[in-house]
Each structure stands twice: as structure tokens, then as C-alpha cells.
Amino acid sequence: MKVLAFCDIDKGILKDAAGHTYIDDDDYSVDDILEDFDNEFNWLNQSGVNLDGFTEFDSYEEDEEYQAYIFRYGSGYVPSGKATLNKMLCEERLMKRLHELSEEKYDVTRYKILKRTVYTVCTKYEEVC
């Protein structure tokens, strides 16, 4: 199982937990913070929680996405069309699609719309030229 976790990091607490002493918090660089974060996260390995990777990010967006599924004989439910951010649009496209499908391959009376949450994580811009 994979879990996406968003964490706020308190630099002062992390610095103290990692045993660092800096005269000025400004000397505690992002690289130091991320290294300490990785080291502190290793304590969770004993509980079966393994950190695959991490990165600092600036912001994230959360959207709901809707996907229509139609029952295909021999395959079960299969996606129909592209996912959309709007449930009504998804329903409209599904109803249109149902009239276009071969009833020999699809049971057009068996369909459903599923919803999922999509997270988009944005890092800070870096100068490239």
C-alpha cells in the first residue's frame, strides 16, 4: 500500500530532535532539514513504514475527477472516455457513448461513474537560463 502524506516541518523541533546546534536558525539550510527529515523518518521503518522518496514543495492542489465505466462482456467494467473534473459532463458523455456502443460487446444497462481525488504537487520554480 502507498500513502501520500503532506507534512509541515517545524524547523526548531526537527533541529532539536536531530541533535543539531546552530547559533542562528538561518544556518539550518534546506539541505540540512531534508537530510534530518530522512534520518528521523527512518525510525518509522521499525513499524513497517518505509520512505520511498520526498521533496520539498511549494503548494498542492486537490481536485475531484470522475470516470465513467461500462460493462463489457468477458472483461467486466471498462473505462469509457476520458476522466473529467465535472460529474455532469462525465454523465453527458456517458449517455452519448451508450448509444454508440455495440450491444453485442457491451451491456449498456450496466454502467457506473467513479470518483477519485487527484493531488497535484508543485515545487518552487528554479532558474534554468
C-alpha positions as CSV (number, residue, x, y, z in Angstrom):
1,M,0.0,0.0,0.0
2,K,1.2,3.5,-0.8
3,V,0.3,6.6,1.2
4,L,0.8,10.2,0.2
5,A,1.5,12.4,3.3
6,F,1.8,16.1,3.4
7,C,3.9,17.2,6.4
8,D,4.5,20.6,7.9
9,I,8.0,20.6,9.3
10,D,8.8,22.7,12.4
11,K,12.5,23.5,11.9
12,G,13.2,24.1,15.5
13,I,11.7,20.8,16.8
14,L,13.4,18.9,14.0
15,K,16.7,20.5,14.6
16,D,16.5,19.7,18.3
17,A,15.3,16.1,17.7
18,A,18.3,15.6,15.3
19,G,20.7,17.0,17.9
20,H,22.0,19.9,15.9
21,T,23.1,23.2,17.5
22,Y,23.2,26.3,15.3
23,I,23.8,29.8,16.6
24,D,21.3,31.1,14.0
25,D,18.4,29.2,12.5
26,D,19.3,30.8,9.2
27,D,22.4,28.4,9.2
28,Y,20.0,25.4,9.2
29,S,19.7,25.0,5.4
30,V,17.0,23.3,3.4
31,D,19.5,20.5,2.6
32,D,20.2,20.0,6.3
33,I,16.4,20.0,7.1
34,L,15.7,17.4,4.3
35,E,18.6,15.2,5.5
36,D,17.3,15.3,9.1
37,F,13.8,14.6,7.9
38,D,15.0,11.5,6.1
39,N,17.0,10.4,9.2
40,E,14.1,10.9,11.6
41,F,11.7,9.2,9.2
42,N,13.9,6.1,9.4
43,W,12.6,5.5,12.9
44,L,9.3,4.5,11.3
45,N,11.0,1.6,9.5
46,Q,10.6,-0.4,12.7
47,S,6.8,-0.1,12.2
48,G,6.9,-1.1,8.6
49,V,6.6,2.4,7.2
50,N,9.3,2.9,4.6
51,L,10.0,6.3,3.0
52,D,10.4,5.8,-0.8
53,G,11.2,9.4,-1.5
54,F,10.4,13.0,-0.7
55,T,10.9,16.5,-1.9
56,E,10.2,20.0,-0.7
57,F,7.2,21.5,-2.4
58,D,5.7,25.0,-2.6
59,S,2.0,24.1,-2.9
60,Y,-0.5,21.5,-3.8
61,E,-4.0,21.3,-5.4
62,E,-6.7,18.8,-4.8
63,D,-9.4,18.0,-7.4
64,E,-12.2,15.5,-7.8
65,E,-12.1,13.5,-11.0
66,Y,-14.9,11.5,-12.5
67,Q,-14.6,8.4,-14.8
68,A,-17.4,6.6,-16.5
69,Y,-17.3,2.7,-16.7
70,I,-19.4,0.5,-18.9
71,F,-19.8,-3.3,-18.6
72,R,-18.1,-5.2,-21.4
73,Y,-18.9,-8.9,-21.8
74,G,-15.8,-11.0,-20.9
75,S,-13.9,-8.1,-19.4
76,G,-16.1,-6.6,-16.7
77,Y,-16.3,-2.8,-16.2
78,V,-14.0,-0.9,-18.5
79,P,-13.3,2.9,-18.7
80,S,-15.4,4.9,-21.2
81,G,-13.8,8.1,-22.5
82,K,-11.5,10.4,-20.5
83,A,-11.9,11.3,-16.9
84,T,-13.3,14.8,-16.2
85,L,-13.4,17.3,-13.4
86,N,-17.1,17.7,-13.7
87,K,-19.7,15.0,-12.8
88,M,-22.4,16.3,-15.1
89,L,-20.0,16.4,-18.1
90,C,-19.0,12.8,-17.4
91,E,-22.7,11.8,-17.3
92,E,-23.5,13.6,-20.5
93,R,-20.5,11.9,-22.3
94,L,-21.5,8.5,-20.9
95,M,-25.1,8.8,-22.1
96,K,-23.9,9.8,-25.6
97,R,-21.4,7.0,-25.7
98,L,-24.0,4.4,-24.6
99,H,-26.0,5.0,-27.8
100,E,-22.9,4.4,-29.9
101,L,-21.8,1.1,-28.5
102,S,-22.4,-2.3,-29.9
103,E,-24.9,-4.2,-27.7
104,E,-23.1,-7.4,-28.7
105,K,-20.0,-6.4,-26.9
106,Y,-21.4,-4.2,-24.1
107,D,-24.3,-4.4,-21.6
108,V,-25.4,-0.8,-22.0
109,T,-27.8,-1.2,-19.0
110,R,-24.7,-1.7,-16.7
111,Y,-22.7,1.4,-16.2
112,K,-21.3,3.5,-13.3
113,I,-19.4,6.7,-12.6
114,L,-16.5,6.6,-10.1
115,K,-14.9,9.5,-8.4
116,R,-11.3,9.9,-7.1
117,T,-9.2,12.7,-5.6
118,V,-6.2,13.9,-7.7
119,Y,-3.4,15.7,-6.0
120,T,-1.1,18.0,-8.0
121,V,2.1,18.9,-6.1
122,C,4.0,21.9,-7.2
123,T,7.7,22.6,-6.4
124,K,9.2,26.0,-6.5
125,Y,10.4,27.3,-9.8
126,E,14.1,27.0,-10.4
127,E,16.1,29.3,-12.8
128,V,17.1,27.4,-15.9
129,C,18.6,30.2,-18.0
